[in-house]
Amino acid sequence: MSKSKSILITGGAGFIGSHLVKKLIKDYPNYRIVNLDSLTYASNLKNLENCKSFPNYKFIKGDIRKLEFLQELFKSNNFDIVIHLAAESHVDNSINNPFQFISTNIQGTHNLLETARDLWGKNKKDKLFYHISTDEVFGSLAKGGKFSEKSNYDPRSPYSASKASSDHLVRAYYHTYGLPIVISNCSNNYGPAQHFEKLIPLMIKNIVDKKSLPVYGEGKNIRDWLYVEDHVEAIDLILHKGKIGETYLIGGDNEKRNIDLVFKLIKMTDSVLGRSEGFSKKLIHFIPDRPGHDYRYAIDDSKIKEELGWKPKMPFELGLDKTIRYYLGL
Ligand code: NAD
């Protein structure tokens, strides 16, 4: 059995966090998992209903922007590990109102770093601060090339700038104070239990409701799609085998143009609903492009594949099918 550890997961009531909490409490009964989440609109505790019966799981409602609260929490729980996912995560919201992104993603991350540095002091053996970030910090790619761990930072939205800033702070705490850190930057996640504001759940919901399917620009922007459970497996591996001070990029090997993804969702959702092929195509509605809309993201994830033996397992169509059936309640 694995050695017992006390782990703080921030943002565990969000999309990726809820999948991670469920995996870790089940796979590691010896780990004591505290899920800290302020329960913003993006959270959903219903996704964690089954966790209540696990003796190694505890939920605490709290805000990472409150430094004193964090200090008390760390003192009373003696955390060995922090896995930091709490964030404002929706790019469109960051364009309309960046303030929350600055306070949660930058200030909140700094509060956690400072609390860990203070409480862990000189005794940093077996401690780890694991920061979850995004490929959006690297900016926009043209048709060729991929992001790697060596790519320069070039964030272009308030969201990606706030995540870039938090990555820099995490690395600065490693270099300046020797805080044991690791960072992973992943591509767009998809799967069950994501908030309806995000592209795939929004499209599925609107196809079901026969509502307009808004697509930015001409839908030519390209994203790489990573199934959330593949991501969570990568996090598990990095947590246990990642090298201190290192960064790992995680991708899904699924580059798709937004419009092609929407076509696929229409085809698959209409088929599950028993509608004729292409029924919902008429719902597509092109809207003015998002300001600063990055053209393409793509990930070279050879480092995590070669060094840690990870690879994404979920075939894209099967992942989409699971996602569609989840939102249809099937
Ligand atoms: P999410 O929006 O679904 O969940 C974020 C969670 O953080 C929510 O439960 C929310 O209540 C909580 N939270 C927000 N502000 C908080 C605060 N001040 N204090 C405590 N909790 C707070 O996000 P997600 O999609 O699960 O993303 C998780 C992490 O992964 C984020 O850091 C995000 O930047 C990163 N990420 C996500 C994706 C993706 O495609 N979803 C891709 C790359 C990186």
Boltz pocket constraint, residues with backbone or C-beta under 6 A from the ligand:
constraints:
  - pocket:
      binder: B
      contacts: [[A, 10], [A, 11], [A, 12], [A, 13], [A, 14], [A, 15], [A, 16], [A, 17], [A, 36], [A, 37], [A, 38], [A, 39], [A, 40], [A, 41], [A, 42], [A, 43], [A, 44], [A, 62], [A, 63], [A, 64], [A, 65], [A, 84], [A, 85], [A, 86], [A, 87], [A, 88], [A, 89], [A, 90], [A, 104], [A, 108], [A, 132], [A, 133], [A, 134], [A, 135], [A, 163], [A, 185], [A, 186], [A, 187], [A, 188], [A, 189], [A, 190], [A, 195]]
      max_distance: 6.0
